[in-house]
Amino acid sequence: MDNLLSELQAILHQQIELHGALGDELEQEAARDGELDSNALIGLQIRKNRAARGLRELERRRLALVRTLAAEWAEPAEALTLRRIIPRAGELGPTLQACHAQLVERVERVRHLARVTSGNAQARLKAVDATLAVIGEAIRLHPTYSDAGRLHKVTPTLKVTSA
């Protein structure tokens, strides 16, 4: 039993570290919003994906461990949460409680930063869409080529309202 709880503690520590790393990447992305070149952005995405894959694997292992604990304690695995495990963990209880608190804090940080970076990305996409709309309107109002395929000699000008 103690081995299972120690293994649970180790998994929780790894989850805390990976959530922290993911939060750091999201924080960097939010702080450097719009400044990252394509290589830096791709590298950032790779690191975020790596952290997310690691978290999925750790969560898979944690759930398998909880199923094993549930079988030993003759409880349904779905009902066995960390909050229910902590009081039964003996001397590891306070450590697991601290892990739980840290994990909740890190997950909330990641969620907040993900909302910030998502909002920033959506704002940039709207700006790009608006710019493309202005360009499209300019092309429609002032075509570069005639219907016969000849280049117009008149320099196009934009109406104040279209810009």
Phi, psi and omega in degrees: 000313180298326178297318179297317180292324176294321178294321176299316178299316180297318179296317179298319177298319178294321178296320178300313181297315181292322176296323176297316179296318178297318177298320178298318179296316179295322178296317178298317180298317180293320182292327183255029183308122177080353182265342186286133174281173187298322180294317179294321179294319178295317178300318178297316179297321179297315180295320178294318178295321178298316178296318180296319177296318178298319179294321177298317180295317178296321179294322176299315179295320180297317180295321177296320179295319179295322176298320178295315177300317181299320179295319179293327181266002179056048178234156175291134184298325182297331183271349185270093179263169178299325178296330178275335179284320187307310181297338182264002187272001178062230184291341177277352181306307180298324178293316178295324177296318178295320177298316180301313181298316179296318181296317178299317180298314181294319179296318179296321178298314179298316179300315180298311181295325177295320177296319180296309182294325177295316178298318178297317180295319179296321178295319178296319179296321177296321179295319178295317178300317180295319178296316178296325178295318178297316179297316179299319178295318179297319180293320180294317182285328185227076183295143179284326182245147175283172178298334179277358178089010179268145179289130175288143180267349182277131177287124182291146175235149180264138172289150180302323183288335182279338179275000000 
